[in-house]
Amino acid sequence: MRLVLVGPPGAGKGTQAQFLAAHYSIPHIATGDIFRSNLKAGTSLGLEAKSFMDRGELVPDSVTNEMVKTRLLQDDLGNGFLLDGFPRNVLQAEVLRANLAEKLTPLTAVLELSIDNDEIITRLSSRRTCKECGLPTVNKEKCPNCGGDVYQREDDKVEVISRRLEVYQEQTAPIISFYRNEGLLITVSASGNVEEITMRAISALNRVS
Ligand code: AMP
């Protein structure tokens, strides 16, 4: 299963990605997580990404495409992969399609998580992220997954959320039609509890894989 997960910030991509990656036994490749771990480790990639991330802007395509290309060359992708947060614009989608075509491993499907704008702001501004395992939570003190301390991502602060939503509408939403035209798009509602959404996603994906 070679899968891309798309949807606005706050649709629950990170959470669903964890469950879907475990269900299909495929690596979860989240570009935002890769940038954040580089930032934590103080690498030049992390420092380059920081100013864009803090403002809710996209990191330049040249940097992001190269990073994903390198990740897709690793040897743990025998069962496929789940890309979360990439592609974020049509150029990235085209570069991904070309990279995968070279290896004769086209995408199996693109899963869109759809959600109302009102719900997004509420979800994101109350979201915390674990400093240890990186999972999102609504718990304000400790991570329910590993017990680590939690923090509020700079880009989950209200000022930055609205810019991230604009960036999504302007730059990322066009990839939905791109993938619809490719015949790869599957849309499921991201409302409801986490388990319901996962079941919805798995039953939709099982029809195409
Ligand atoms: P996320 O964790 O997916 O919400 O990503 C956090 C931030 O990382 C985004 O707001 C961007 O600044 C950056 N980022 C993540 N994925 C990409 C991408 N595919 N292209 C450009 N920037 C990205």
Residues whose N, C-alpha, C, O or C-beta is under 5 A from the ligand:
A	BS01	AMP	T31 G32 D33 F35 F52 M53 G56 E57 L58 V59 T64 G85 F86 P87 R88
